[in-house]
Structures are given as C-alpha cells and as structure tokens.
C-alpha cells in the first residue's frame, strides 16, 4: 500500500533539507504565490531573501513592424527554391526586429542578526506539501527559528522569527535593489523601497551592452516591510527597521508594480504601486500569524494534495537533500525521483496562478540584472515545456496564465502577421516578453537566423488551448477562448504556406523554415540553417490544423473553414525516413551540422504532438526511436527532460530512468554550458545555467511514464498526410488510455494517485512486481473510456461488474459523470 501524504511528509519525503545555509542563488529555497517570488538563503548572521515580482520587466509596449520584411520574403523564397541556402540565410536577417525585453530582479530583504555566537544543530528546509520554509539553529543556549511563506490569498510574504530560551531577538531589516531605487521611512515599524526598471535592456549575449533608463517611463515598483514584535522595541529610519530585545517578530513584506497591461505605457498609463502595497499591508498586518499560515497552507494543499506518488525502494528521505543527491545512482532511491516529480508540481503552484503572468525561463525567480537569455519567454520549446505537466499532474488552473499570454500574443502577433508578412491571423516567433513581443528578434539584422527565423511559436502555443479542452472537456472554454485563437493561428499558416514541387509532386511547404537553433550541411559542405518545410514546421501545422478542425466540428461552426484546413492537411509535405533509418529533420536528407544537438525538434509529432504512435504509425515510431539513438542521451537539463517524454512515448521505461538519473546529477553553480545538464542542490534544473523548464519537463515525463492518453481510436482524427488514419470521425471521447506504459524495472512496486487523462478522467494506479494490480478511474464528464492493455481487464463499479468490450488489446466501456470505475487484470484460474 502507498503511504499516506501525512506519512510521507512526516518522514521528510516531501521536504528539501540542508545542514548549512545557502551560499549561492541555486542553493537557496524558492517560495512563490504566482506574483511574488522569494529565494530564502537561511543565513545565520544575515538572512537574505531575494525578491521578484512577475510584472517587473524592462521595456514597455514595443513596435514590431519590420519595414523590409514584406519585400524580403519573396526574395527569400526564390533563393530557397533555387537551393541557395546561404543567400536565403542572409536575406532572412531582413525579417528581424528588436530584441525582446528582460525579466528583472526586484530586490533583497536583508535581516542582520546580532548575538549569534557559535551556532549549532542547524537545519534549513522547505516543506513542499505546505509551501513553508524553515530555518532553525541553536546559538548561545537559545533556539532560533524562522518560518516563512508567500501567501496567495493574502498577497504577501510573511515570516515569523522566534526564540526559545534566555535570548532575545536583535536585528535590523533592510531592503536593497540592483535597479534604481529610493527608500523611505513610513512609520516606526514600516519602511518602503520604490524604484524603476529600465525602458530597454539588451540581452546578455548580445555584442552591445545597452541599458537605458527613463525618469518618467518604465515599470515602477514599490516594496514595503512591516514588523510586528512581541516585546522589545522597534524603531526605523529611511534605510532599516531595528528590533531590540523582542521575544518573537512577524515580518510582512508586500510588493506591486505600475504594470497596467501589455498595451499600456507603465509610466504614463500605469497604476500607482505604492497605493496597492499600502492597501495590502494594512490588511495583512492586522491578521494573526497562525491564521495567515493556516489559510496559506489550505490554499496550497487544495492544489498540491490532488496528486501523490510512491515509487517504493529504500527510504532515504532522512538524508539532507544535497547528500541524498550525491548518493543517488538511479537504483537505490526511487523516492528521489518522486520528490523531483512533486517539486515540479510545487514550483508550478508557486509560479503560475490564475491572474498572474506566465512562467518565464526562470519561473518567477531571478537575481541578475542581465539574466541568461533575458529570462524571457523562449517559445521554441521552453515556455511550452513549463506547462506540460499542468493538465496531467492535476494543476489545470495553473495553465491559465499561459492562455493569457497566448491571447496577448494574438493581438500583437496579428499586426506582425499583416505588416511584416502580408498574412491574416496572428504569428509569434521564438522570443517574447511581458509586452507580447511577437516579431523575429535580432536588432534589425544583427541576429542569427538559426534562432531568429522561426515563425512557428504561435502555432505551438495554440495547441495548449486544445490540450486544456482535451483534458477538461470544457466546452465553454473551447467556444469562448480556445477556438477563436486556434482559428486565427490557423489562418496565418494557411496564408504562410506556399506550393512547391518536390520530387515531382506539389506540396504545401513553409519557406523559410528552420529547425530551432540547429544546422544542416548544405551540398557545398557548409553549415546552413534556413531551408523549406522543416519536419517540426510540418508537425506543428498538422497538430494545429487537426486541433482547429476538431474544435470546429465539436462546436458545429465554420464548416467551410474546417474543410479548407482538411484540404491543406492533405497537401502538406509528408514525414520522411532518411537513409540511416531515422526521421528526417529537414525536407532533404541532409547531414547534421551538430549530430548531438540539444534540440530534437523534428520529433514534435511524437511529443508533445500526438501524430506518431506505436499502433497508428509504426514506421514513423521506429524512425523516431532511431533518431533518439543517434542523437544520444546527453543534453542540457531541459533537453534531458524532453527526452524522458520522448522515450516514455516510445514505451521504454529503462531509457526514461537513465535520463532521470542524468537529470539528478549535481551541477556546480559556476558551470554555464550547452550540455551536461542536471540539477543544483536545491533541485532547480541546470541548463546550465538555471532554467526552470527542465523541472516541469521531468514532472511531465514521469506522468507520461505512468499514464498516457494522447492516442485516439483509429479514424478519430482528420486524415494526415504520411500517417495512416482511416476516415474522419469527430468526437470528444475517443482518447485511448495506457496504464504504466513506460515503467522502469527499478520502480518494481508503487502507486500514483490523481493523474489526469484526456477525455476527462482522473486516474489512480497501483502496481506490484512491475505489473498492474488495479486502477481507479473517475469520470469527470461521462465520456466513453478506452484503455489499451496487453492483458484482458475487468471493470467494476459500485460492487458490480460492468460489461465492456475487449477488441484485440483495446477495452472500451461507457461511464457516468461523477462515477468511479475499478480496473483490474482478469484473474486466471
């Protein structure tokens, strides 16, 4: 039997713990309420809490029109159709606009203690099941304890500092920031820091080092701290709050910015952040600490407790996390993978809530003025990966900020589509930001088309809208939000596609086309990056057109438009298998410029797409496997995470576990490289440097290992060129579930509760000796349930057996909304 959540937590199974303070950002422990991010270092003489706010970005609403783009496009296509790839590459620079802007660090809270002689028995921990951090130690025969959390209900960071023994609390609390700022005393127990972000910041990787401030423009911010002490004396100056001889203290910190929308100037049209912080602080500081903590924990657990996991093996949770990581060999501590799984869920709850911004490259945690890759939205894999576990790991509400980002991009991207390309609909490229940056980046010709020339960001993002519907079956969402955005995205690609004859047959292709950040060897022996109809382009368009067509059929709208999409699907360049048995990345069987490249973009149709499956397209399935074998198992942190998902879809749990073991390698915080990823000792994903996408990707990958539902019953998708599909049958209950499809041998016994399958089912699974014992499915919407299984299964509900059909390896049975169904292998007599 699986231990209860309470039992696991009691054994520290859901805690990160350390016997020393953090010495670096990637050793600190993250807290967040979606808007505010905090990294707790747990120092003894000085506690440092690094602070972020999700709308504190450089920049302001931008202009994304590129005057030369529309005239350059036909010249690019002409060069490509003449196979002059180098000329096309140079011309693609004419499509580039400004760089996107950067996510900013807000500041630091520093608490400097006095009278801390010879600390002993130190412990620093983060309880991810309660979203509470704690630091405790003994100094001079006095026990000191600090408890901290960021509350979503109360919109504040709250810390209680207390003592047990003869000692008293003596400290000063102050604020500072890397941004331009000023500080002020509000009253005897309250101080404030206000400041402003730059109106422009070049990426850290760019040759130019331009940071521009404007006294009247840019996002302004305000931070306030207030101390409520029990006993002792509290005084303040403009720079600090001083506490003397208190027995306990509760510290409240609140923050806000002037951001008033992606299309509003944050200076002239912004809100007053000081008014917002004053209002929040006035309310929260009147509340009792225990009451605040109770409300915070209740809010967190209503999301976190939906899903639990137990992977068996020896219990190593009593070890400090850094020691546990160093001792891990992939076999001796399966529950470490379970902790990593739940940590990804914790980080999603902490960084993405309804009404907040979507998570960026670093979630909501950044301590640098010029963070790697601007800590922006990198939408050629990274932002999408952030949200892969949202539905499967039962955190559907946390997906909502992504939909808001898509809606924002549809507005800015519609102008880019029209002005830069002469197309209808909306487009986004590979970078975006708070302001909805939608054009190709590169500072008007100074960037590399290898990463800038990619018009597929919007199409990939839009598939998340369909995925949300597929899991929730929320028709209102499909009608009012998802379908209009899907349709507008599809409109762009219908215009973007052009007809070109390849091997004597006319196909619809994309031109220009890249495979994100990768190169091929052109016929002249030189590396190039721009061609036509890259496999990823075709995969994204197929997925988008299919999703849009199904949505139209479900809603019974736009039949003419849906028919147009289906005709286009039939004309898309089909997938090709190359001479070495792998899926081609390019429209021709070019050699790789970098055979072990971190991106494996041409397998989009395998994951996160749903076009390549074991039963539906076996040749492409095997070619995908060969692709990964050649690409290799090494990579950046997020690349390792994507490969876990790939191998799960390829039904190989052993390869998945090998990649999880690589993911759990401890990385030195000073390393910055494009391979050899892992984690830092606080379990943050290491690209390296820190990127949060790998945390979310590995959580999604473990979901895929234990439950899959992307396949559809034959004939339930519109016809797709290159994939055997049968006739088109619309419907919303045609998904096929697989139980423990990629279970590693090392996870011999275990269970998982609360995963979610497409079609509207929550699923609990228990296994023993690597085989299914039973599963419990709860029907959210009353759809037909289909399960693919190598053994015959019995279905029962409310103490009675249910009649089901078993055709080959597929079991099928009707469900009733709200009812639960137990699935178990048929007992052989």
Buried (B, 14 or more C-beta within 10 A) or exposed (E): EBBEBEEBBEBBBBBBBBEEBBEBBBBBBBBBBBBBBBBBBBBBEBBBBBBBBBBBBBBBBBEBBBEBBBEBBEEBBBBBBEBBBEBBBBBBBBBBBBBBBBBBBBBBBBBBBEEBEEBEEBBBBBBBBBBBBBBBBBBBEBBBBBBBBBBBEBBBBBBBBBBEEEBBBBBBBBBEBBBBBEBBBBEEBBBBBBBBBBBBBBBBEBEEEEEEBEEEBBBBBBBBBBBBBEEBEBBBEEBBBBBBEBBBBBBBBBBBBBBBBBEBBBBEEBBEBBEBBBEBBEEBBEBEBEEBBEBBBEBBBEBBEBBBBBBBBEBBBEBBBBBBBEEBEBEEBBBBBBBBBBBBBBBBBBBBBEEBBBBBBBBBBBBBBBBBBBBBBBBBBBBBBBBBBBBBBBBBBBBBBBBBBBBBBBEBBBBBBBBBBEBBBBBBBBBBBBBBBBBBBBBBBBBBBBBBBBBBBBBBBBBBBBBBBBBBBBBEBBBEBBBBBBBBBBBBBBBBBBEBEBEEEEBBBBBBBBBBBBBBEBEEEEBBBBBBBBBBBBBBBBBBBBBBBBBBBBEEEBEEBBEBBBEBBEBBBBBBBBEEBBBBBBBBBBEBBBEEBBBBBBBBBBBBBBBBBBBBBEBBBBBBBBBBEBBEBBBBBBBBBBBBBBBBBBBBBEBBBBBBBBBBBEBEBEBEEBBBBBBBBBBBBBBBBBBBBBBBBBBBBBBBBBBBBBBBBBEBBBBBBBBEBEEBBBBBBBBBBBBBBBBBEBBBBBBBBBBBBBBBBBBBBBBEEBEBEBBBBBBBBBBBBBBBBEEEBBBBBEEEEBEBEBEEEBBBBEBEEEEBBBBBBEEEE
